[in-house]
């Protein structure tokens, strides 16, 4: 038995339990008509992936690469190469960026195939958000640079979320507030949003405030995107002015503290992620004037308003502007193989996250 194929499964009820499951690598003869086999070469792992697990049942993230009711595979963003193809429009050797399982291989059923992109039509994924089912051919992706693969894995899906959040807040007139407060201000999605808001200041008067851990205050300040940055234990110093909170933390106690301090001055809370996952109380974490932000919904809205080409063009323009600055403060750390990843995974669960470091897992 060839055990070079594997997947990493997580206990859906206890994230500290996981296992490496070895499998026989699919052969060309195992593929159905029009299917392809991709060998996953690398992927990023961030706090956002922990979020996928946390809301896996509510937001159907476990359904992309299903295992069982007890075990699941966390989705990741990365790159892979086509090693077998029964689809005449997709050649062996093509490299694709997209949504992959924590695994070494993936069989896909491409539909709506275009030279630059296709959509996976595997039966169980058809009803899931289309934004997660698209795979982009790197050879025809204007935003792709071979030397920028790590940054693309780490930031591109998160930056797209940042772009959609910023647009959502702007569409709603910033909910009548001038202060925009970001919790987990050192998170990658938070940094992307802060950057976009800093660009918005060219046309609208807003204050961008960051809340972060005491150890990360200096780092966040030095980014230059925030007007002011304070630690979580300094909430009492916040001015009681009209404020929108974008919450990436999912920390129930923090959420309540902000409500208690700002009271009627808290105009809206946009619940995005759960970076502080150990503190989450999902069912009770939605207060009045608060809503969970689901990126695919806003993506579809923008697609209908602008059209796919215009939407991608706008995201791409913002993306290039943002990534030109990342090298100033981000260090890439490569982790080799499944065993190395599992060590990284445990450290992420324990909250050992350095915002200056981007973690890339290399499988080959």
C-alpha positions as CSV (number, residue, x, y, z in Angstrom):
1,X,0.0,0.0,0.0
2,X,1.3,3.4,-0.9
3,X,0.9,5.6,2.2
4,X,2.3,8.8,0.7
5,X,-1.2,10.2,0.7
6,X,-2.5,11.5,4.0
7,X,-5.0,13.9,5.7
8,X,-5.0,15.5,9.1
9,X,-8.3,15.1,10.9
10,X,-9.5,17.1,14.0
11,X,-12.0,15.9,16.6
12,X,-14.9,18.3,16.0
13,X,-15.8,18.3,19.7
14,X,-12.2,18.5,21.1
15,X,-9.8,20.4,18.9
16,X,-6.8,19.2,20.9
17,X,-7.4,15.7,19.5
18,X,-6.2,15.1,16.0
19,X,-4.8,12.3,13.9
20,X,-2.8,11.7,10.8
21,X,-4.7,9.3,8.5
22,X,-2.6,7.7,5.8
23,X,-4.3,6.6,2.6
24,X,-3.4,5.1,-0.7
25,X,-2.7,7.8,-3.2
26,X,-5.4,7.9,-5.9
27,X,-4.2,6.7,-9.3
28,X,-5.3,8.1,-12.7
29,X,-7.6,5.1,-13.2
30,X,-9.5,6.1,-10.0
31,X,-10.6,9.4,-11.5
32,X,-14.0,9.8,-13.1
33,X,-14.6,11.7,-16.4
34,X,-13.5,15.4,-16.2
35,X,-11.9,14.9,-12.7
36,X,-8.4,16.0,-11.7
37,X,-6.0,15.0,-8.9
38,X,-4.1,17.8,-7.3
39,X,-1.0,17.3,-5.1
40,X,-1.2,20.0,-2.4
41,X,2.3,21.6,-2.1
42,X,1.9,24.3,0.5
43,X,-0.7,26.1,2.6
44,X,-0.9,28.9,5.2
45,X,-2.1,28.3,8.7
46,X,-3.4,31.3,10.7
47,X,-5.9,32.1,13.5
48,X,-8.5,32.3,10.7
49,X,-8.3,28.6,10.2
50,X,-9.1,28.1,13.9
51,X,-12.2,30.2,13.3
52,X,-13.2,27.8,10.5
53,X,-13.2,25.0,13.1
54,X,-15.0,27.1,15.7
55,X,-17.9,27.9,13.5
56,X,-17.6,24.8,11.4
57,X,-21.1,23.6,12.2
58,X,-22.9,27.0,12.1
59,X,-21.2,28.1,8.8
60,X,-20.7,24.7,7.2
61,X,-16.9,24.8,7.0
62,X,-16.8,21.1,8.0
63,X,-18.8,20.3,4.9
64,X,-16.1,21.2,2.4
65,X,-14.0,18.1,3.1
66,X,-16.3,15.9,5.1
67,X,-15.2,13.0,7.2
68,X,-17.8,12.1,9.9
69,X,-19.9,13.6,12.6
70,X,-17.0,13.2,15.0
71,X,-14.0,14.0,12.8
72,X,-13.4,16.8,10.4
73,X,-10.7,18.5,8.2
74,X,-10.0,22.2,8.6
75,X,-9.9,24.0,5.2
76,X,-6.8,26.0,4.3
77,X,-5.7,28.3,1.5
78,X,-2.7,27.2,-0.5
79,X,-1.2,25.9,-3.8
80,X,-1.2,22.6,-5.5
81,X,-0.2,21.0,-8.8
82,X,-2.3,18.8,-11.2
83,X,-0.7,15.4,-11.3
84,X,-3.5,13.5,-13.1
85,X,-6.2,14.9,-15.3
86,X,-9.2,13.5,-17.1
87,X,-10.4,17.0,-18.0
88,X,-9.3,18.1,-21.5
89,X,-9.3,21.7,-20.5
90,X,-6.9,21.3,-17.6
91,X,-3.4,20.0,-18.3
92,X,-1.1,18.0,-16.0
93,X,1.3,20.3,-14.4
94,X,-1.0,23.3,-14.0
95,X,-0.7,25.0,-10.6
96,X,-3.8,26.2,-8.8
97,X,-4.4,28.5,-5.8
98,X,-7.5,27.8,-3.8
99,X,-9.3,26.2,-0.8
100,X,-7.7,22.9,0.2
101,X,-8.0,20.3,3.0
102,X,-5.2,19.8,5.4
103,X,-4.1,16.9,3.3
104,X,-1.6,15.8,0.6
105,X,-4.0,15.3,-2.3
106,X,-7.4,16.3,-3.4
107,X,-9.7,15.1,-6.2
108,X,-11.7,17.9,-7.8
109,X,-14.6,17.9,-10.4
110,X,-14.0,21.1,-12.4
111,X,-17.0,22.9,-13.9
112,X,-17.3,26.2,-15.7
113,X,-13.7,25.8,-16.7
114,X,-12.0,28.8,-18.1
115,X,-8.2,29.2,-18.8
116,X,-7.7,31.2,-15.6
117,X,-10.2,29.7,-13.2
118,X,-12.6,26.8,-12.6
119,X,-15.3,26.0,-10.0
120,X,-15.3,22.6,-8.2
121,X,-18.6,20.9,-8.8
122,X,-18.0,17.9,-6.4
123,X,-21.5,17.0,-5.4
124,X,-21.3,17.9,-1.7
125,X,-19.8,21.3,-2.5
126,X,-22.3,22.5,-5.0
127,X,-24.6,24.1,-2.3
128,X,-21.7,25.7,-0.4
129,X,-20.6,29.3,-1.0
130,X,-19.1,29.7,-4.4
131,X,-16.3,32.0,-3.2
132,X,-14.7,28.9,-1.6
133,X,-15.0,26.6,-4.6
134,X,-13.0,28.6,-7.2
135,X,-9.5,27.5,-8.1
136,X,-7.2,30.0,-9.9
137,X,-4.6,29.0,-12.5
138,X,-1.4,30.8,-11.4
139,X,-0.1,31.0,-15.0
140,X,-3.0,33.3,-15.8
141,X,-3.5,35.1,-12.5
142,X,-2.5,38.8,-12.8
143,X,-2.0,38.9,-9.0
144,X,0.4,36.0,-8.9
145,X,4.1,36.1,-8.3
146,X,6.1,32.9,-7.6
147,X,8.1,34.7,-5.0
148,X,4.9,36.0,-3.4
149,X,3.1,32.6,-2.9
150,X,3.6,32.7,0.9
151,X,2.1,36.2,1.2
152,X,-0.8,35.1,-1.1
153,X,-1.5,32.1,1.1
154,X,-1.4,34.1,4.2
155,X,-3.2,37.2,3.3
156,X,-5.2,37.0,0.1
157,X,-8.3,35.3,1.5
158,X,-8.1,37.4,4.7
159,X,-7.5,40.6,2.7
160,X,-10.6,39.9,0.6
161,X,-12.5,39.6,3.9
162,X,-11.0,42.9,5.0
163,X,-12.0,44.5,1.7
164,X,-15.6,43.2,2.1
165,X,-15.9,44.3,5.7
166,X,-14.7,47.8,4.9
167,X,-17.2,48.0,2.0
168,X,-20.0,46.8,4.3
169,X,-19.3,49.4,6.9
170,X,-19.0,52.2,4.3
171,X,-22.2,51.0,2.6
172,X,-23.9,51.6,6.0
173,X,-22.5,55.1,6.4
174,X,-20.2,53.8,9.1
175,X,-23.4,53.4,11.2
176,X,-23.2,57.1,12.0
177,X,-20.0,56.8,13.9
178,X,-16.6,58.4,13.5
179,X,-14.6,56.0,15.6
180,X,-13.9,52.5,14.1
181,X,-12.5,50.2,16.8
182,X,-10.8,46.9,15.8
183,X,-10.2,44.2,18.4
184,X,-7.4,41.7,17.8
185,X,-5.8,44.6,16.0
186,X,-2.7,42.5,15.3
187,X,-4.7,39.8,13.4
188,X,-4.1,39.6,9.7
189,X,-7.7,40.4,8.8
190,X,-7.6,43.3,11.3
191,X,-4.4,44.7,9.8
192,X,-5.9,44.5,6.3
193,X,-9.0,46.3,7.4
194,X,-7.0,49.0,9.2
195,X,-5.0,49.6,6.0
196,X,-8.1,50.0,3.9
197,X,-9.7,52.3,6.5
198,X,-6.5,54.4,6.5
199,X,-7.0,54.8,2.7
200,X,-10.7,55.7,3.3
201,X,-9.5,58.6,5.5
202,X,-8.5,60.4,2.3
203,X,-12.2,61.0,1.6
204,X,-13.9,60.6,5.0
205,X,-13.1,61.7,8.5
206,X,-12.8,58.6,10.7
207,X,-10.6,57.5,13.6
208,X,-9.1,54.1,13.5
209,X,-8.6,52.6,16.9
210,X,-6.9,49.3,17.7
211,X,-7.3,47.0,20.7
212,X,-4.6,44.4,21.2
213,X,-2.6,42.5,23.8
214,X,-0.1,44.5,25.8
215,X,2.8,42.6,24.2
216,X,1.6,43.6,20.7
217,X,0.9,47.3,21.3
218,X,4.2,48.5,19.9
219,X,4.0,46.3,16.8
220,X,0.5,47.5,16.0
221,X,1.4,51.1,16.5
222,X,4.4,50.8,14.2
223,X,2.2,49.5,11.4
224,X,1.1,53.1,10.9
225,X,-2.5,52.3,10.0
226,X,-4.1,53.0,13.4
227,X,-4.7,56.5,14.9
228,X,-4.3,55.1,18.4
229,X,-3.7,51.7,19.9
230,X,-4.3,50.5,23.4
231,X,-4.1,47.3,25.4
232,X,-7.2,45.3,26.5
233,X,-6.7,46.4,30.1
234,X,-7.0,50.1,29.0
235,X,-10.6,50.0,27.7
236,X,-11.6,52.6,30.4
237,X,-9.4,55.1,28.5
238,X,-11.6,54.9,25.4
239,X,-13.4,58.2,24.6
240,X,-17.1,57.7,25.0
241,X,-17.9,58.8,21.5
242,X,-20.0,57.2,18.6
243,X,-18.1,54.0,17.9
244,X,-18.4,51.0,15.6
245,X,-16.6,47.9,16.9
246,X,-15.2,45.3,14.5
247,X,-14.6,42.3,16.7
248,X,-12.1,39.7,15.6
249,X,-11.6,38.3,19.1
250,X,-14.8,36.5,20.0
251,X,-14.0,37.1,23.6
252,X,-17.2,37.3,25.6
253,X,-15.7,39.2,28.5
254,X,-14.2,41.8,26.1
255,X,-17.4,42.1,24.2
256,X,-19.3,42.8,27.5
257,X,-16.6,45.3,28.7
258,X,-16.9,47.3,25.5
259,X,-20.7,47.3,25.9
260,X,-20.5,48.4,29.5
261,X,-18.0,51.2,28.8
262,X,-19.4,52.7,25.6
263,X,-23.1,52.0,26.4
264,X,-25.2,54.2,24.1
265,X,-22.1,55.3,22.2
266,X,-21.6,51.8,20.8
267,X,-23.5,52.2,17.6
268,X,-22.8,48.8,16.0
269,X,-20.7,45.7,16.5
270,X,-19.5,43.7,13.5
271,X,-18.6,40.2,14.7
272,X,-16.0,38.7,12.4
273,X,-13.7,36.1,13.9
274,X,-12.7,34.3,17.0
275,X,-9.0,34.9,17.4
276,X,-9.3,34.3,21.2
277,X,-11.2,31.0,20.5
278,X,-10.9,29.7,24.1
279,X,-13.2,32.4,25.4
280,X,-16.0,32.1,22.8
281,X,-19.6,31.7,23.8
282,X,-21.1,31.6,20.4
283,X,-24.8,31.5,21.3
284,X,-24.6,34.4,23.8
285,X,-22.0,36.6,21.9
286,X,-24.6,38.5,19.8
287,X,-25.9,41.5,21.6
288,X,-28.3,44.1,20.3
289,X,-26.9,46.1,17.3
290,X,-24.5,43.2,16.6
291,X,-24.3,40.8,13.7
292,X,-22.0,38.2,12.6
293,X,-20.3,39.1,9.3
294,X,-20.4,36.4,6.7
295,X,-18.0,37.3,3.9
296,X,-19.6,35.2,1.1
297,X,-22.9,37.1,1.5
298,X,-21.1,40.5,1.0
299,X,-19.0,39.0,-1.8
300,X,-22.2,38.0,-3.7
301,X,-23.7,41.4,-3.1
302,X,-20.7,43.1,-4.6
303,X,-20.6,40.6,-7.5
304,X,-24.2,41.5,-8.3
305,X,-23.5,45.2,-8.0
306,X,-20.2,45.4,-9.9
307,X,-19.9,42.2,-11.9
308,X,-17.2,39.6,-11.4
309,X,-14.5,41.3,-13.5
310,X,-14.9,44.7,-11.8
311,X,-15.0,43.2,-8.4
312,X,-11.8,41.3,-8.9
313,X,-10.2,44.4,-10.4
314,X,-11.0,46.5,-7.4
315,X,-9.8,43.8,-4.9
316,X,-6.7,43.3,-7.0
317,X,-5.9,47.1,-7.0
318,X,-6.3,47.3,-3.2
319,X,-4.3,44.0,-2.8
320,X,-1.3,45.2,-4.7
321,X,-1.2,48.5,-2.8
322,X,-1.4,46.6,0.5
323,X,1.2,43.8,-0.3
324,X,3.8,46.4,-1.3
325,X,4.1,47.2,2.4
326,X,4.0,43.7,4.0
327,X,7.7,42.9,3.6
328,X,8.5,45.7,6.1
329,X,7.0,43.8,9.0
330,X,6.2,40.2,8.1
331,X,8.6,37.3,8.4
332,X,7.7,34.0,6.7
333,X,8.3,30.8,8.7
334,X,8.2,27.5,6.8
335,X,7.1,24.3,8.6
336,X,7.9,21.0,6.9
337,X,5.6,18.0,6.7
338,X,2.6,16.7,8.5
339,X,4.4,16.2,11.8
340,X,5.8,19.7,11.8
341,X,2.3,21.0,11.1
342,X,0.8,19.2,14.0
343,X,3.3,20.9,16.3
344,X,2.4,24.2,14.8
345,X,-1.3,23.5,15.2
346,X,-1.0,22.8,18.9
347,X,0.9,26.0,19.5
348,X,-1.8,27.9,17.6
349,X,-4.5,26.4,19.8
350,X,-2.5,27.6,22.9
351,X,-2.5,31.1,21.5
352,X,1.2,31.2,20.7
353,X,0.8,33.5,17.8
354,X,3.4,36.1,16.8
355,X,1.8,38.7,14.5
356,X,5.2,39.3,12.9
357,X,5.4,35.7,11.6
358,X,3.4,34.1,8.8
359,X,3.3,30.3,9.0
360,X,3.5,28.3,5.8
361,X,3.3,24.5,5.8
362,X,5.3,22.7,3.1
363,X,4.1,19.2,2.2
364,X,6.6,18.5,-0.5
